[in-house]
Amino acid sequence: MGIFTRITERMDRQAHLMGAMMERLEVDTVAMGTEAAGARFERAARSCLMCKDSDECERWLDQHAAAENGPDFCPNARFFALHRK
């Protein structure tokens, strides 16, 4: 498997996990995306992309059908909590 394939797969996985987490936490993505002209959302996306807890994130999502707050290990938990619907 080439480097570009691995990068693409990583980006796809992280984007899926971030989307699932925002959905699970009922994040208002429109409000989040327009705040600070989208700069904070961009920072959150980069944070997810670089996160080393992907496996733990996936397990957490599998185990929590509904949740008020994100997991402690999530670098975006506070940001997501501030943008709940």
C-alpha positions as CSV (number, residue, x, y, z in Angstrom):
1,M,0.0,0.0,0.0
2,G,1.4,3.4,-1.0
3,I,1.8,6.4,1.1
4,F,-1.0,8.3,-0.7
5,T,-3.4,5.4,-0.1
6,R,-2.6,5.4,3.6
7,I,-3.0,9.1,3.9
8,T,-6.4,9.0,2.1
9,E,-7.6,6.1,4.2
10,R,-6.5,8.0,7.4
11,M,-8.3,11.1,6.3
12,D,-11.5,9.2,5.4
13,R,-11.5,7.4,8.8
14,Q,-10.9,10.5,10.8
15,A,-13.5,12.5,8.9
16,H,-16.0,9.6,9.6
17,L,-15.2,9.6,13.3
18,M,-15.5,13.3,13.6
19,G,-18.8,13.3,11.8
20,A,-20.1,10.5,13.9
21,M,-19.0,12.2,17.1
22,M,-20.7,15.5,16.1
23,E,-23.9,13.6,15.3
24,R,-23.8,11.7,18.5
25,L,-23.3,14.8,20.6
26,E,-25.9,16.7,18.6
27,V,-23.5,19.5,17.5
28,D,-25.0,22.4,15.5
29,T,-22.6,22.1,12.6
30,V,-24.0,25.2,10.8
31,A,-23.3,27.4,13.8
32,M,-20.0,25.8,14.4
33,G,-18.9,26.2,10.8
34,T,-19.8,29.9,10.7
35,E,-18.1,30.9,13.9
36,A,-14.9,32.8,13.3
37,A,-15.4,32.3,9.6
38,G,-14.9,28.6,10.0
39,A,-11.4,28.9,11.5
40,R,-12.3,27.1,14.7
41,F,-14.0,24.3,12.8
42,E,-10.9,24.0,10.7
43,R,-8.7,23.7,13.8
44,A,-11.1,21.0,15.2
45,A,-10.8,19.1,11.9
46,R,-7.0,19.2,12.1
47,S,-7.1,18.1,15.7
48,C,-9.2,15.1,14.7
49,L,-7.0,14.3,11.8
50,M,-3.9,14.2,14.0
51,C,-5.6,12.4,17.0
52,K,-3.8,9.3,18.2
53,D,-6.9,7.9,19.9
54,S,-8.8,6.8,16.8
55,D,-9.4,3.2,18.0
56,E,-10.6,4.5,21.4
57,C,-12.9,7.0,19.7
58,E,-14.4,4.2,17.6
59,R,-15.0,2.1,20.7
60,W,-16.5,5.0,22.5
61,L,-18.9,5.7,19.6
62,D,-19.9,2.0,19.5
63,Q,-20.6,2.0,23.3
64,H,-22.5,5.3,23.6
65,A,-25.7,5.5,21.6
66,A,-26.5,8.8,23.2
67,A,-24.3,11.1,25.2
68,E,-24.3,14.5,26.7
69,N,-20.6,15.1,26.6
70,G,-17.8,13.7,24.5
71,P,-15.1,11.5,26.0
72,D,-12.3,12.9,28.1
73,F,-9.7,11.8,25.6
74,C,-11.3,13.8,22.8
75,P,-9.3,17.0,22.0
76,N,-12.5,18.6,20.6
77,A,-14.9,17.5,23.4
78,R,-15.2,21.0,24.9
79,F,-15.6,22.7,21.5
80,F,-18.3,20.2,20.5
81,A,-20.1,20.8,23.9
82,L,-20.1,24.5,23.2
83,H,-22.0,24.0,20.0
84,R,-24.7,21.5,21.0
85,K,-28.1,22.1,19.4
